[in-house]
């Protein structure tokens, strides 16, 4: 299992709709946060080791209605 974080820029007025859609329909999305700054949302996604990160973002995240742009960060190690 590996974790990625996807920063999401939404169309104006669509961030709550995008957040709900991602949390409800994309199984790999474990958490969605609203954020300030350049991006509107931060999605934490847990992917099986055999899932291609680029393909996942391209096919599962980008098609969500209301998304304008994304920036993906791959996490290496979680510290407690």
PyMOL Python script that loads the backbone (N, CA, C, O; Angstrom):
from pymol import cmd

cmd.read_pdbstr("""\
ATOM      1  N   UNK A   1       0.853  -1.176   0.000  1.00  0.00           N
ATOM      2  CA  UNK A   1       0.000   0.000   0.000  1.00  0.00           C
ATOM      3  C   UNK A   1       0.896   1.236   0.000  1.00  0.00           C
ATOM      4  O   UNK A   1       1.886   1.296   0.729  1.00  0.00           O
ATOM      5  N   UNK A   2       0.541   2.210  -0.818  1.00  0.00           N
ATOM      6  CA  UNK A   2       1.266   3.477  -0.781  1.00  0.00           C
ATOM      7  C   UNK A   2       0.278   4.626  -0.766  1.00  0.00           C
ATOM      8  O   UNK A   2      -0.861   4.503  -1.216  1.00  0.00           O
ATOM      9  N   UNK A   3       0.739   5.734  -0.240  1.00  0.00           N
ATOM     10  CA  UNK A   3      -0.113   6.900  -0.050  1.00  0.00           C
ATOM     11  C   UNK A   3       0.325   8.011  -0.984  1.00  0.00           C
ATOM     12  O   UNK A   3       1.516   8.285  -1.135  1.00  0.00           O
ATOM     13  N   UNK A   4      -0.659   8.650  -1.611  1.00  0.00           N
ATOM     14  CA  UNK A   4      -0.403   9.860  -2.384  1.00  0.00           C
ATOM     15  C   UNK A   4      -1.354  10.941  -1.882  1.00  0.00           C
ATOM     16  O   UNK A   4      -2.417  10.654  -1.332  1.00  0.00           O
ATOM     17  N   UNK A   5      -0.950  12.172  -2.085  1.00  0.00           N
ATOM     18  CA  UNK A   5      -1.802  13.319  -1.767  1.00  0.00           C
ATOM     19  C   UNK A   5      -2.032  14.073  -3.065  1.00  0.00           C
ATOM     20  O   UNK A   5      -1.086  14.367  -3.796  1.00  0.00           O
ATOM     21  N   UNK A   6      -3.276  14.383  -3.346  1.00  0.00           N
ATOM     22  CA  UNK A   6      -3.609  15.106  -4.569  1.00  0.00           C
ATOM     23  C   UNK A   6      -4.199  16.462  -4.182  1.00  0.00           C
ATOM     24  O   UNK A   6      -5.281  16.541  -3.599  1.00  0.00           O
ATOM     25  N   UNK A   7      -3.463  17.530  -4.519  1.00  0.00           N
ATOM     26  CA  UNK A   7      -3.968  18.882  -4.336  1.00  0.00           C
ATOM     27  C   UNK A   7      -4.904  19.155  -5.518  1.00  0.00           C
ATOM     28  O   UNK A   7      -4.561  18.858  -6.662  1.00  0.00           O
ATOM     29  N   UNK A   8      -6.070  19.713  -5.245  1.00  0.00           N
ATOM     30  CA  UNK A   8      -7.069  19.908  -6.292  1.00  0.00           C
ATOM     31  C   UNK A   8      -7.509  21.370  -6.341  1.00  0.00           C
ATOM     32  O   UNK A   8      -7.877  21.955  -5.322  1.00  0.00           O
ATOM     33  N   UNK A   9      -7.464  21.949  -7.539  1.00  0.00           N
ATOM     34  CA  UNK A   9      -8.029  23.266  -7.787  1.00  0.00           C
ATOM     35  C   UNK A   9      -9.383  23.045  -8.459  1.00  0.00           C
ATOM     36  O   UNK A   9      -9.473  22.341  -9.465  1.00  0.00           O
ATOM     37  N   UNK A  10     -10.428  23.644  -7.905  1.00  0.00           N
ATOM     38  CA  UNK A  10     -11.791  23.423  -8.395  1.00  0.00           C
ATOM     39  C   UNK A  10     -12.314  24.649  -9.145  1.00  0.00           C
ATOM     40  O   UNK A  10     -11.806  25.760  -8.994  1.00  0.00           O
ATOM     41  N   UNK A  11     -13.324  24.415  -9.940  1.00  0.00           N
ATOM     42  CA  UNK A  11     -14.060  25.523 -10.539  1.00  0.00           C
ATOM     43  C   UNK A  11     -14.706  26.307  -9.400  1.00  0.00           C
ATOM     44  O   UNK A  11     -15.009  25.745  -8.347  1.00  0.00           O
ATOM     45  N   UNK A  12     -14.913  27.597  -9.609  1.00  0.00           N
ATOM     46  CA  UNK A  12     -15.494  28.436  -8.559  1.00  0.00           C
ATOM     47  C   UNK A  12     -16.820  27.862  -8.057  1.00  0.00           C
ATOM     48  O   UNK A  12     -17.704  27.517  -8.841  1.00  0.00           O
ATOM     49  N   UNK A  13     -16.933  27.771  -6.745  1.00  0.00           N
ATOM     50  CA  UNK A  13     -18.164  27.305  -6.126  1.00  0.00           C
ATOM     51  C   UNK A  13     -18.373  25.804  -6.146  1.00  0.00           C
ATOM     52  O   UNK A  13     -19.447  25.335  -5.769  1.00  0.00           O
ATOM     53  N   UNK A  14     -17.374  25.030  -6.576  1.00  0.00           N
ATOM     54  CA  UNK A  14     -17.551  23.580  -6.740  1.00  0.00           C
ATOM     55  C   UNK A  14     -16.768  22.737  -5.731  1.00  0.00           C
ATOM     56  O   UNK A  14     -16.849  21.510  -5.786  1.00  0.00           O
ATOM     57  N   UNK A  15     -16.021  23.340  -4.822  1.00  0.00           N
ATOM     58  CA  UNK A  15     -15.134  22.546  -3.969  1.00  0.00           C
ATOM     59  C   UNK A  15     -15.885  21.575  -3.066  1.00  0.00           C
ATOM     60  O   UNK A  15     -15.428  20.448  -2.874  1.00  0.00           O
ATOM     61  N   UNK A  16     -17.013  21.974  -2.511  1.00  0.00           N
ATOM     62  CA  UNK A  16     -17.753  21.059  -1.640  1.00  0.00           C
ATOM     63  C   UNK A  16     -18.358  19.907  -2.439  1.00  0.00           C
ATOM     64  O   UNK A  16     -18.421  18.776  -1.955  1.00  0.00           O
ATOM     65  N   UNK A  17     -18.796  20.192  -3.641  1.00  0.00           N
ATOM     66  CA  UNK A  17     -19.346  19.147  -4.499  1.00  0.00           C
ATOM     67  C   UNK A  17     -18.261  18.159  -4.909  1.00  0.00           C
ATOM     68  O   UNK A  17     -18.483  16.949  -4.890  1.00  0.00           O
ATOM     69  N   UNK A  18     -17.084  18.671  -5.282  1.00  0.00           N
ATOM     70  CA  UNK A  18     -15.970  17.809  -5.669  1.00  0.00           C
ATOM     71  C   UNK A  18     -15.533  16.953  -4.481  1.00  0.00           C
ATOM     72  O   UNK A  18     -15.289  15.757  -4.635  1.00  0.00           O
ATOM     73  N   UNK A  19     -15.433  17.554  -3.309  1.00  0.00           N
ATOM     74  CA  UNK A  19     -15.017  16.821  -2.112  1.00  0.00           C
ATOM     75  C   UNK A  19     -15.985  15.679  -1.806  1.00  0.00           C
ATOM     76  O   UNK A  19     -15.557  14.556  -1.538  1.00  0.00           O
ATOM     77  N   UNK A  20     -17.265  15.960  -1.844  1.00  0.00           N
ATOM     78  CA  UNK A  20     -18.263  14.926  -1.557  1.00  0.00           C
ATOM     79  C   UNK A  20     -18.230  13.814  -2.598  1.00  0.00           C
ATOM     80  O   UNK A  20     -18.310  12.635  -2.254  1.00  0.00           O
ATOM     81  N   UNK A  21     -18.113  14.184  -3.855  1.00  0.00           N
ATOM     82  CA  UNK A  21     -18.070  13.189  -4.937  1.00  0.00           C
ATOM     83  C   UNK A  21     -16.847  12.287  -4.800  1.00  0.00           C
ATOM     84  O   UNK A  21     -16.952  11.071  -4.961  1.00  0.00           O
ATOM     85  N   UNK A  22     -15.698  12.871  -4.506  1.00  0.00           N
ATOM     86  CA  UNK A  22     -14.479  12.079  -4.352  1.00  0.00           C
ATOM     87  C   UNK A  22     -14.600  11.130  -3.166  1.00  0.00           C
ATOM     88  O   UNK A  22     -14.272   9.949  -3.279  1.00  0.00           O
ATOM     89  N   UNK A  23     -15.064  11.635  -2.039  1.00  0.00           N
ATOM     90  CA  UNK A  23     -15.177  10.804  -0.835  1.00  0.00           C
ATOM     91  C   UNK A  23     -16.194   9.684  -1.016  1.00  0.00           C
ATOM     92  O   UNK A  23     -16.018   8.588  -0.484  1.00  0.00           O
ATOM     93  N   UNK A  24     -17.250   9.958  -1.762  1.00  0.00           N
ATOM     94  CA  UNK A  24     -18.336   8.980  -1.932  1.00  0.00           C
ATOM     95  C   UNK A  24     -18.087   7.956  -3.030  1.00  0.00           C
ATOM     96  O   UNK A  24     -18.585   6.833  -2.942  1.00  0.00           O
ATOM     97  N   UNK A  25     -17.326   8.316  -4.066  1.00  0.00           N
ATOM     98  CA  UNK A  25     -17.254   7.445  -5.240  1.00  0.00           C
ATOM     99  C   UNK A  25     -15.881   6.860  -5.546  1.00  0.00           C
ATOM    100  O   UNK A  25     -15.785   5.884  -6.290  1.00  0.00           O
ATOM    101  N   UNK A  26     -14.815   7.435  -4.989  1.00  0.00           N
ATOM    102  CA  UNK A  26     -13.469   6.928  -5.278  1.00  0.00           C
ATOM    103  C   UNK A  26     -12.991   6.181  -4.038  1.00  0.00           C
ATOM    104  O   UNK A  26     -12.620   6.788  -3.033  1.00  0.00           O
ATOM    105  N   UNK A  27     -13.008   4.870  -4.126  1.00  0.00           N
ATOM    106  CA  UNK A  27     -12.702   4.006  -2.981  1.00  0.00           C
ATOM    107  C   UNK A  27     -11.335   4.301  -2.364  1.00  0.00           C
ATOM    108  O   UNK A  27     -11.174   4.207  -1.147  1.00  0.00           O
ATOM    109  N   UNK A  28     -10.363   4.652  -3.181  1.00  0.00           N
ATOM    110  CA  UNK A  28      -9.001   4.875  -2.705  1.00  0.00           C
ATOM    111  C   UNK A  28      -8.831   6.197  -1.952  1.00  0.00           C
ATOM    112  O   UNK A  28      -7.828   6.392  -1.266  1.00  0.00           O
ATOM    113  N   UNK A  29      -9.801   7.103  -2.074  1.00  0.00           N
ATOM    114  CA  UNK A  29      -9.734   8.380  -1.360  1.00  0.00           C
ATOM    115  C   UNK A  29     -10.167   8.144   0.085  1.00  0.00           C
ATOM    116  O   UNK A  29     -11.323   7.815   0.349  1.00  0.00           O
ATOM    117  N   UNK A  30      -9.226   8.317   1.020  1.00  0.00           N
ATOM    118  CA  UNK A  30      -9.547   8.058   2.422  1.00  0.00           C
ATOM    119  C   UNK A  30      -9.953   9.318   3.174  1.00  0.00           C
ATOM    120  O   UNK A  30     -10.727   9.248   4.129  1.00  0.00           O
ATOM    121  N   UNK A  31      -9.433  10.477   2.751  1.00  0.00           N
ATOM    122  CA  UNK A  31      -9.749  11.740   3.412  1.00  0.00           C
ATOM    123  C   UNK A  31      -9.701  12.859   2.388  1.00  0.00           C
ATOM    124  O   UNK A  31      -8.919  12.820   1.438  1.00  0.00           O
ATOM    125  N   UNK A  32     -10.559  13.870   2.598  1.00  0.00           N
ATOM    126  CA  UNK A  32     -10.540  15.071   1.755  1.00  0.00           C
ATOM    127  C   UNK A  32     -10.615  16.277   2.685  1.00  0.00           C
ATOM    128  O   UNK A  32     -11.499  16.364   3.538  1.00  0.00           O
ATOM    129  N   UNK A  33      -9.682  17.199   2.509  1.00  0.00           N
ATOM    130  CA  UNK A  33      -9.636  18.406   3.327  1.00  0.00           C
ATOM    131  C   UNK A  33      -9.822  19.633   2.451  1.00  0.00           C
ATOM    132  O   UNK A  33      -9.303  19.679   1.335  1.00  0.00           O
ATOM    133  N   UNK A  34     -10.552  20.626   2.938  1.00  0.00           N
ATOM    134  CA  UNK A  34     -10.557  21.920   2.269  1.00  0.00           C
ATOM    135  C   UNK A  34      -9.314  22.656   2.758  1.00  0.00           C
ATOM    136  O   UNK A  34      -8.936  22.541   3.924  1.00  0.00           O
ATOM    137  N   UNK A  35      -8.687  23.407   1.872  1.00  0.00           N
ATOM    138  CA  UNK A  35      -7.435  24.072   2.207  1.00  0.00           C
ATOM    139  C   UNK A  35      -7.447  25.511   1.707  1.00  0.00           C
ATOM    140  O   UNK A  35      -8.249  25.885   0.851  1.00  0.00           O
ATOM    141  N   UNK A  36      -6.547  26.299   2.257  1.00  0.00           N
ATOM    142  CA  UNK A  36      -6.352  27.656   1.749  1.00  0.00           C
ATOM    143  C   UNK A  36      -5.113  27.643   0.854  1.00  0.00           C
ATOM    144  O   UNK A  36      -4.351  26.675   0.846  1.00  0.00           O
ATOM    145  N   UNK A  37      -4.924  28.704   0.117  1.00  0.00           N
ATOM    146  CA  UNK A  37      -3.745  28.796  -0.745  1.00  0.00           C
ATOM    147  C   UNK A  37      -4.074  28.550  -2.195  1.00  0.00           C
ATOM    148  O   UNK A  37      -5.173  28.861  -2.654  1.00  0.00           O
ATOM    149  N   UNK A  38      -3.119  27.991  -2.919  1.00  0.00           N
ATOM    150  CA  UNK A  38      -3.253  27.810  -4.360  1.00  0.00           C
ATOM    151  C   UNK A  38      -4.258  26.737  -4.754  1.00  0.00           C
ATOM    152  O   UNK A  38      -4.783  26.756  -5.867  1.00  0.00           O
ATOM    153  N   UNK A  39      -4.529  25.796  -3.844  1.00  0.00           N
ATOM    154  CA  UNK A  39      -5.454  24.704  -4.141  1.00  0.00           C
ATOM    155  C   UNK A  39      -6.609  24.714  -3.150  1.00  0.00           C
ATOM    156  O   UNK A  39      -6.472  25.197  -2.026  1.00  0.00           O
ATOM    157  N   UNK A  40      -7.740  24.179  -3.574  1.00  0.00           N
ATOM    158  CA  UNK A  40      -8.956  24.192  -2.762  1.00  0.00           C
ATOM    159  C   UNK A  40      -9.103  22.967  -1.875  1.00  0.00           C
ATOM    160  O   UNK A  40      -9.653  23.055  -0.777  1.00  0.00           O
ATOM    161  N   UNK A  41      -8.615  21.824  -2.345  1.00  0.00           N
ATOM    162  CA  UNK A  41      -8.783  20.564  -1.628  1.00  0.00           C
ATOM    163  C   UNK A  41      -7.472  19.801  -1.569  1.00  0.00           C
ATOM    164  O   UNK A  41      -6.587  19.983  -2.405  1.00  0.00           O
ATOM    165  N   UNK A  42      -7.364  18.938  -0.557  1.00  0.00           N
ATOM    166  CA  UNK A  42      -6.257  18.001  -0.452  1.00  0.00           C
ATOM    167  C   UNK A  42      -6.863  16.628  -0.225  1.00  0.00           C
ATOM    168  O   UNK A  42      -7.545  16.401   0.775  1.00  0.00           O
ATOM    169  N   UNK A  43      -6.611  15.706  -1.157  1.00  0.00           N
ATOM    170  CA  UNK A  43      -7.148  14.347  -1.074  1.00  0.00           C
ATOM    171  C   UNK A  43      -6.035  13.387  -0.695  1.00  0.00           C
ATOM    172  O   UNK A  43      -4.981  13.361  -1.332  1.00  0.00           O
ATOM    173  N   UNK A  44      -6.271  12.600   0.344  1.00  0.00           N
ATOM    174  CA  UNK A  44      -5.346  11.539   0.722  1.00  0.00           C
ATOM    175  C   UNK A  44      -5.861  10.260   0.086  1.00  0.00           C
ATOM    176  O   UNK A  44      -7.010   9.871   0.298  1.00  0.00           O
ATOM    177  N   UNK A  45      -5.010   9.610  -0.692  1.00  0.00           N
ATOM    178  CA  UNK A  45      -5.406   8.396  -1.409  1.00  0.00           C
ATOM    179  C   UNK A  45      -4.460   7.260  -1.046  1.00  0.00           C
ATOM    180  O   UNK A  45      -3.241   7.436  -1.040  1.00  0.00           O
ATOM    181  N   UNK A  46      -5.015   6.110  -0.749  1.00  0.00           N
ATOM    182  CA  UNK A  46      -4.235   4.917  -0.442  1.00  0.00           C
ATOM    183  C   UNK A  46      -4.363   3.948  -1.608  1.00  0.00           C
ATOM    184  O   UNK A  46      -5.450   3.446  -1.896  1.00  0.00           O
ATOM    185  N   UNK A  47      -3.242   3.692  -2.275  1.00  0.00           N
ATOM    186  CA  UNK A  47      -3.250   2.875  -3.483  1.00  0.00           C
ATOM    187  C   UNK A  47      -2.551   1.545  -3.236  1.00  0.00           C
ATOM    188  O   UNK A  47      -1.550   1.482  -2.524  1.00  0.00           O
ATOM    189  N   UNK A  48      -3.086   0.491  -3.827  1.00  0.00           N
ATOM    190  CA  UNK A  48      -2.402  -0.801  -3.814  1.00  0.00           C
ATOM    191  C   UNK A  48      -1.089  -0.646  -4.572  1.00  0.00           C
ATOM    192  O   UNK A  48      -0.975   0.192  -5.466  1.00  0.00           O
ATOM    193  N   UNK A  49      -0.103  -1.453  -4.212  1.00  0.00           N
ATOM    194  CA  UNK A  49       1.224  -1.336  -4.811  1.00  0.00           C
ATOM    195  C   UNK A  49       1.233  -1.518  -6.327  1.00  0.00           C
ATOM    196  O   UNK A  49       2.116  -0.991  -7.004  1.00  0.00           O
ATOM    197  N   UNK A  50       0.271  -2.250  -6.863  1.00  0.00           N
ATOM    198  CA  UNK A  50       0.254  -2.510  -8.302  1.00  0.00           C
ATOM    199  C   UNK A  50      -0.503  -1.455  -9.107  1.00  0.00           C
ATOM    200  O   UNK A  50      -0.600  -1.575 -10.328  1.00  0.00           O
ATOM    201  N   UNK A  51      -1.040  -0.427  -8.453  1.00  0.00           N
ATOM    202  CA  UNK A  51      -1.772   0.631  -9.161  1.00  0.00           C
ATOM    203  C   UNK A  51      -0.790   1.701  -9.625  1.00  0.00           C
ATOM    204  O   UNK A  51       0.008   2.200  -8.831  1.00  0.00           O
ATOM    205  N   UNK A  52      -0.845   2.054 -10.903  1.00  0.00           N
ATOM    206  CA  UNK A  52      -0.025   3.111 -11.475  1.00  0.00           C
ATOM    207  C   UNK A  52      -0.568   4.464 -11.019  1.00  0.00           C
ATOM    208  O   UNK A  52      -1.735   4.772 -11.258  1.00  0.00           O
ATOM    209  N   UNK A  53       0.259   5.267 -10.370  1.00  0.00           N
ATOM    210  CA  UNK A  53      -0.178   6.541  -9.808  1.00  0.00           C
ATOM    211  C   UNK A  53      -0.723   7.473 -10.883  1.00  0.00           C
ATOM    212  O   UNK A  53      -1.800   8.046 -10.718  1.00  0.00           O
ATOM    213  N   UNK A  54       0.001   7.629 -11.967  1.00  0.00           N
ATOM    214  CA  UNK A  54      -0.438   8.519 -13.040  1.00  0.00           C
ATOM    215  C   UNK A  54      -1.761   8.100 -13.638  1.00  0.00           C
ATOM    216  O   UNK A  54      -2.633   8.934 -13.882  1.00  0.00           O
ATOM    217  N   UNK A  55      -1.912   6.818 -13.872  1.00  0.00           N
ATOM    218  CA  UNK A  55      -3.166   6.311 -14.435  1.00  0.00           C
ATOM    219  C   UNK A  55      -4.317   6.515 -13.444  1.00  0.00           C
ATOM    220  O   UNK A  55      -5.418   6.891 -13.846  1.00  0.00           O
ATOM    221  N   UNK A  56      -4.069   6.270 -12.154  1.00  0.00           N
ATOM    222  CA  UNK A  56      -5.106   6.477 -11.137  1.00  0.00           C
ATOM    223  C   UNK A  56      -5.589   7.926 -11.132  1.00  0.00           C
ATOM    224  O   UNK A  56      -6.791   8.186 -11.176  1.00  0.00           O
ATOM    225  N   UNK A  57      -4.650   8.861 -11.077  1.00  0.00           N
ATOM    226  CA  UNK A  57      -5.032  10.280 -11.044  1.00  0.00           C
ATOM    227  C   UNK A  57      -5.749  10.660 -12.329  1.00  0.00           C
ATOM    228  O   UNK A  57      -6.769  11.348 -12.298  1.00  0.00           O
ATOM    229  N   UNK A  58      -5.215  10.212 -13.457  1.00  0.00           N
ATOM    230  CA  UNK A  58      -5.799  10.545 -14.757  1.00  0.00           C
ATOM    231  C   UNK A  58      -7.191   9.959 -14.958  1.00  0.00           C
ATOM    232  O   UNK A  58      -8.066  10.617 -15.521  1.00  0.00           O
ATOM    233  N   UNK A  59      -7.399   8.736 -14.505  1.00  0.00           N
ATOM    234  CA  UNK A  59      -8.665   8.049 -14.787  1.00  0.00           C
ATOM    235  C   UNK A  59      -9.692   8.116 -13.653  1.00  0.00           C
ATOM    236  O   UNK A  59     -10.888   7.967 -13.902  1.00  0.00           O
ATOM    237  N   UNK A  60      -9.241   8.339 -12.407  1.00  0.00           N
ATOM    238  CA  UNK A  60     -10.174   8.315 -11.278  1.00  0.00           C
ATOM    239  C   UNK A  60     -10.419   9.693 -10.654  1.00  0.00           C
ATOM    240  O   UNK A  60     -11.510   9.961 -10.152  1.00  0.00           O
ATOM    241  N   UNK A  61      -9.414  10.560 -10.686  1.00  0.00           N
ATOM    242  CA  UNK A  61      -9.553  11.877 -10.063  1.00  0.00           C
ATOM    243  C   UNK A  61      -9.919  12.947 -11.094  1.00  0.00           C
ATOM    244  O   UNK A  61     -10.882  13.688 -10.899  1.00  0.00           O
ATOM    245  N   UNK A  62      -9.168  13.031 -12.178  1.00  0.00           N
ATOM    246  CA  UNK A  62      -9.424  14.079 -13.174  1.00  0.00           C
ATOM    247  C   UNK A  62     -10.846  14.093 -13.725  1.00  0.00           C
ATOM    248  O   UNK A  62     -11.363  15.182 -13.978  1.00  0.00           O
ATOM    249  N   UNK A  63     -11.504  12.967 -13.925  1.00  0.00           N
ATOM    250  CA  UNK A  63     -12.863  13.016 -14.477  1.00  0.00           C
ATOM    251  C   UNK A  63     -13.942  13.539 -13.522  1.00  0.00           C
ATOM    252  O   UNK A  63     -15.071  13.777 -13.952  1.00  0.00           O
ATOM    253  N   UNK A  64     -13.620  13.722 -12.241  1.00  0.00           N
ATOM    254  CA  UNK A  64     -14.639  14.221 -11.318  1.00  0.00           C
ATOM    255  C   UNK A  64     -15.098  15.605 -11.763  1.00  0.00           C
ATOM    256  O   UNK A  64     -14.267  16.470 -12.037  1.00  0.00           O
ATOM    257  N   UNK A  65     -16.397  15.824 -11.837  1.00  0.00           N
ATOM    258  CA  UNK A  65     -16.909  17.118 -12.288  1.00  0.00           C
ATOM    259  C   UNK A  65     -16.486  18.253 -11.360  1.00  0.00           C
ATOM    260  O   UNK A  65     -16.591  18.134 -10.140  1.00  0.00           O
ATOM    261  N   UNK A  66     -16.013  19.343 -11.934  1.00  0.00           N
ATOM    262  CA  UNK A  66     -15.664  20.532 -11.165  1.00  0.00           C
ATOM    263  C   UNK A  66     -14.176  20.696 -10.893  1.00  0.00           C
ATOM    264  O   UNK A  66     -13.771  21.683 -10.279  1.00  0.00           O
ATOM    265  N   UNK A  67     -13.357  19.752 -11.335  1.00  0.00           N
ATOM    266  CA  UNK A  67     -11.910  19.856 -11.126  1.00  0.00           C
ATOM    267  C   UNK A  67     -11.270  20.622 -12.286  1.00  0.00           C
ATOM    268  O   UNK A  67     -11.517  20.328 -13.455  1.00  0.00           O
ATOM    269  N   UNK A  68     -10.431  21.622 -11.930  1.00  0.00           N
ATOM    270  CA  UNK A  68      -9.707  22.395 -12.936  1.00  0.00           C
ATOM    271  C   UNK A  68      -8.257  21.963 -13.071  1.00  0.00           C
ATOM    272  O   UNK A  68      -7.710  21.950 -14.174  1.00  0.00           O
ATOM    273  N   UNK A  69      -7.625  21.605 -11.940  1.00  0.00           N
ATOM    274  CA  UNK A  69      -6.195  21.319 -11.961  1.00  0.00           C
ATOM    275  C   UNK A  69      -5.848  20.448 -10.754  1.00  0.00           C
ATOM    276  O   UNK A  69      -6.552  20.462  -9.744  1.00  0.00           O
ATOM    277  N   UNK A  70      -4.757  19.692 -10.871  1.00  0.00           N
ATOM    278  CA  UNK A  70      -4.291  18.885  -9.746  1.00  0.00           C
ATOM    279  C   UNK A  70      -2.772  18.952  -9.651  1.00  0.00           C
ATOM    280  O   UNK A  70      -2.083  19.302 -10.609  1.00  0.00           O
ATOM    281  N   UNK A  71      -2.276  18.608  -8.479  1.00  0.00           N
ATOM    282  CA  UNK A  71      -0.834  18.504  -8.230  1.00  0.00           C
ATOM    283  C   UNK A  71      -0.669  17.312  -7.289  1.00  0.00           C
ATOM    284  O   UNK A  71      -1.210  17.319  -6.184  1.00  0.00           O
ATOM    285  N   UNK A  72       0.065  16.302  -7.711  1.00  0.00           N
ATOM    286  CA  UNK A  72       0.164  15.059  -6.954  1.00  0.00           C
ATOM    287  C   UNK A  72       1.507  14.960  -6.226  1.00  0.00           C
ATOM    288  O   UNK A  72       2.562  15.261  -6.784  1.00  0.00           O
ATOM    289  N   UNK A  73       1.436  14.528  -4.961  1.00  0.00           N
ATOM    290  CA  UNK A  73       2.619  14.297  -4.135  1.00  0.00           C
ATOM    291  C   UNK A  73       2.608  12.838  -3.704  1.00  0.00           C
ATOM    292  O   UNK A  73       1.612  12.350  -3.169  1.00  0.00           O
ATOM    293  N   UNK A  74       3.723  12.138  -3.940  1.00  0.00           N
ATOM    294  CA  UNK A  74       3.841  10.742  -3.527  1.00  0.00           C
ATOM    295  C   UNK A  74       4.543  10.714  -2.167  1.00  0.00           C
ATOM    296  O   UNK A  74       5.627  11.274  -2.005  1.00  0.00           O
ATOM    297  N   UNK A  75       3.910  10.056  -1.195  1.00  0.00           N
ATOM    298  CA  UNK A  75       4.486   9.966   0.151  1.00  0.00           C
ATOM    299  C   UNK A  75       5.355   8.717   0.238  1.00  0.00           C
ATOM    300  O   UNK A  75       5.018   7.683  -0.339  1.00  0.00           O
ATOM    301  N   UNK A  76       6.474   8.808   0.958  1.00  0.00           N
ATOM    302  CA  UNK A  76       7.395   7.680   1.103  1.00  0.00           C
ATOM    303  C   UNK A  76       7.250   6.972   2.435  1.00  0.00           C
ATOM    304  O   UNK A  76       7.174   5.744   2.468  1.00  0.00           O
ATOM    305  N   UNK A  77       7.209   7.709   3.532  1.00  0.00           N
ATOM    306  CA  UNK A  77       7.169   7.102   4.851  1.00  0.00           C
ATOM    307  C   UNK A  77       6.331   7.954   5.778  1.00  0.00           C
ATOM    308  O   UNK A  77       6.445   9.180   5.768  1.00  0.00           O
ATOM    309  N   UNK A  78       5.489   7.321   6.580  1.00  0.00           N
ATOM    310  CA  UNK A  78       4.692   8.029   7.582  1.00  0.00           C
ATOM    311  C   UNK A  78       5.405   7.930   8.924  1.00  0.00           C
ATOM    312  O   UNK A  78       5.852   6.853   9.318  1.00  0.00           O
ATOM    313  N   UNK A  79       5.511   9.043   9.616  1.00  0.00           N
ATOM    314  CA  UNK A  79       6.112   9.076  10.949  1.00  0.00           C
ATOM    315  C   UNK A  79       5.018   9.325  11.964  1.00  0.00           C
ATOM    316  O   UNK A  79       4.108  10.116  11.717  1.00  0.00           O
ATOM    317  N   UNK A  80       5.094   8.669  13.084  1.00  0.00           N
ATOM    318  CA  UNK A  80       4.074   8.848  14.128  1.00  0.00           C
ATOM    319  C   UNK A  80       4.535   9.846  15.145  1.00  0.00           C
ATOM    320  O   UNK A  80       3.814  10.131  16.101  1.00  0.00           O
TER     321      UNK A  80
END
""", "prot")
cmd.dss("prot")
cmd.show_as("cartoon", "prot")
cmd.util.cbc("prot")
cmd.orient("prot")
